[in-house]
């Protein structure tokens, strides 16, 4: 090598070292600012040490390594744009994720007993599972409810049922999530009115109502009204909650059911976020300031079996949401950029064969959710593929989260997999795949036209078919199903059986309600609701009046259906 060549090489190396040191110095400055904010927030009163007594730092960056390299701006720092490393600066060192078990069966009285049991056993939030008639907006005594009352969730047909459901549970202190979509606005109003009966104002309510109708048309199919009036009702809730219930999340934009229907991780990510953008655009079109409602939009993701892919999915979701809200929708409040999510382990991965294996699956999925930075988590019970879970199975599922939180050391540091070549590559790849799917959705005209044309439904179906073919061919193994079966299909575990007298008891309760309420108030409030639906008034105050008059779920549904009509899905296949 000549002297000139050596000089050029030395100069190039010196310049690279200089740039590297500048990057690290900039990171030191940013980290100092982050640490000042971190120190200002109270932490949980626990030792942040390993089992061996080793101190665990709250955050790891390239500066923790002797061969430190520059810091990727796409990662940022926890609690800072673009939130790849977590939506909050202190994450689980200040507050663990909410342990929220999905529960509901039979009547409101029986589910209320289960809720008290869960709270006594350390659960920190409630999540309501409704029966199928309630999900579809039918009363327990409606002819279409026959045989389904209380079977797959709790039957709630009026404010009276909602009052019983939360009897003895302080709604100003317990966060409540409700998984309901088509008639979500009605169940939300029952909940608000039940809180009023406890003396709790809407301003104090914390929790979430799922209320994500777009994914119903795409995947789950529990709808009532056509897309446009259904979207109107959702934006009405954005508007009302912004003013009256600022701590309550009026929607949980859900990828869970999209994934359960058979989508890939990238489809779940893209469809969910694109639905979220649609809701933002509808709110802005109503004339709402994006910063008035976006901070209360929450998300709900499925956590499937591919451990690292699920972690990367949550990290990519935060980054995409932050950039789009800031750069496209002009949100100025960092809270609008911050994607917060509930996660649930994947029901579709549970097997009826060798059901105890589900405990292991759920534990790994829960670990992925926490490493991905979830704010709330439900762990499925091992027996849910056979029946509603027993108390024993629910307790094991809850203990799974508690062991993860208190014994593993995982919550001690924030985003511990940051910088992993594999995780960062997956995060980038999922982000790029989501952006490509966004373009495809735009090409079919957007979310609602895509639903009406069956585009989303077909994409999910094709993905589901591919996965099923892989299982049947044996190229993908499910332990206990198409591999390691031991020649047995043993499912000999205790399961919960719903008392078949539930429907009769609920019908009697409905008859008593109808006989004791003020019929004039019922008719007056229902008529006002129908008129409000026709004239474009915000529906929440009108439905609240109906709830307070003890109008039933179906009566309220039908009062709006007279104006909105009902949705009938076209045939796509």
Phi, psi and omega in degrees: 000133182284167179299320180297316180297319179296321180295319179296315180298317180296318180295319179297316179296318179297320179293319178297318179295322179297316179296320179299316180294324177296318178297317181292323178294320176296321178296319178301319180294315179297320181294324178297319177295316179298318182295326178297317177292321179299314183294335183283348184260131178298147181247163173298143183275069179222155177284125178269072181227161175284173177300330180277358179093006180285133177294137178248124178290153179292335185208141176242137181223178175305336181292345178282351182252143180295325179265047187305135174248172182299160184261130182287119181296337178292342178274314184065203178236157180304137180078005180234150177308134004264022172066020178303322186270005176137148184283344183231150187291330183252346178046233191280355176287335175265314184212127175293162174300154176287128178267104193235099181274131180286120186211143176170133176194157175057230184264171179299324180298314183291321177291324176302319176298318178297320179297316178298322177298314181296317180295321177297331183267012171103004175293144186249001176200156180253148178225119189269125172258120181264154176286170188294320176303318179296318179302330182262001177085022179255142173290159180296336180260012176284144180306326181285351180272353186305125177084355184244358186291120177073007188282310183252010180175188183273143178273119178231111183244356182194174174303324180301318178295318181294322176300316180294321182303322184250022178300127179078006179249113185289107186286352173273354182236339181253124178283134185235127173252139179235121179269093182207142186230289183309305178261030187303319183298328180287312180295325175299316180293323173302317182295314179299317180293324176296321177296319177303321179297333176275355185084018181257122181280157179304330181299338184263353184285138176231140180146200187209141166249135188299298166057027182257090187283333183297317180289341174293315178295329184277326192220312193264330171073028174255077183245172172232300187258164174297166187304313186295309177295329177295319177293324177301315181297323179295315179293327173303320179291321174306311185297312184292317182292325178303325182267322190250335183225066189292345179266353185262139179270113184282000177201146170236102186286117200249122168266348187304311185285333174296316179290319180297332180283349175124006182289167171277171177298318181290325175294316177302313180301309186289313181298318182296310182293323179293324172299319178299318178297324179298317178296321177298314181297323178293321178295317178296319179297331177291343183104006179281144172286130184305326181285351177278337183233334184299325179298343181257007174279128179238170185232164183215114183243150173278140174246107188267194189278335183283098194307303185288326179297321180292321176298312181296326180300315180292322180293318178294321181301316180297318183292316180297313182300314182299314183294317183292316181296323181283311191272330183260315185262000171070023178295136181256335182277122179305334178295334177287333181279341190275109177278122177248141186220147164262146176233152174225138176297156194281111177299326184291344178272350179289143181240144174287328177285138180044060188299337178297336176300334181296331177300318180291314179304312183296322180297316178294320179295320178297319178299318178298318180299318181289318176295334176279349174093035180292155176263344185205148186212135169246130175254126181292152177272153188295337188259008189290342175282347180257325184190178169299147189289147172283166178298323178298314181295321178296319180296319177298318180297319178290318179298330176303315178293319183293322175297317178300319184285323192247350184240337189271340185080358182299322182284358187291328181234156188266129176048061186294343180268001178303138180091350175296130180305317184290312184295318180292323177294316178299317179300314179296317182295317179295322176298315181295318179296321178296317180298323178294319178294324175303318180295321178296320178296318177299324181293332178269005174104359181113186187292306184296312175301324178295323176294313183295332178270355180079013184297311181298315183300318180291320179298316179295317181298319180296319179294317180298319180297316180300316181295320179294321179296323178296320179293316182292330178278347181082008179283344173233126187262132169248115186299127179090351181249298178240016176198147178056045184275342182058018179070013182235151174240040188298123174233033187278071173235158179293137176234157180277131177247129180280130178298125184286357175277355183304313185298317179296319179295321179291322177297319178296321178297319178296319180297320178296319178298312182297327182283335188258347185275170180275104185296326180295318179295323178299309182294320181297313183289325178293320178295321178295324179294316179299318179294319179296323177296324182287324187266351178093014179292157174296128189280338188299309180299325181291319178289325175301318177298320177296317180299315181296333178274003180064033166296149182272168180305309183291325177300318180290317177304312186291328178300326177274329181296332176301330180263315188276334189077182179238157185269132173238119183289132174295160177274124184251339190251000000 
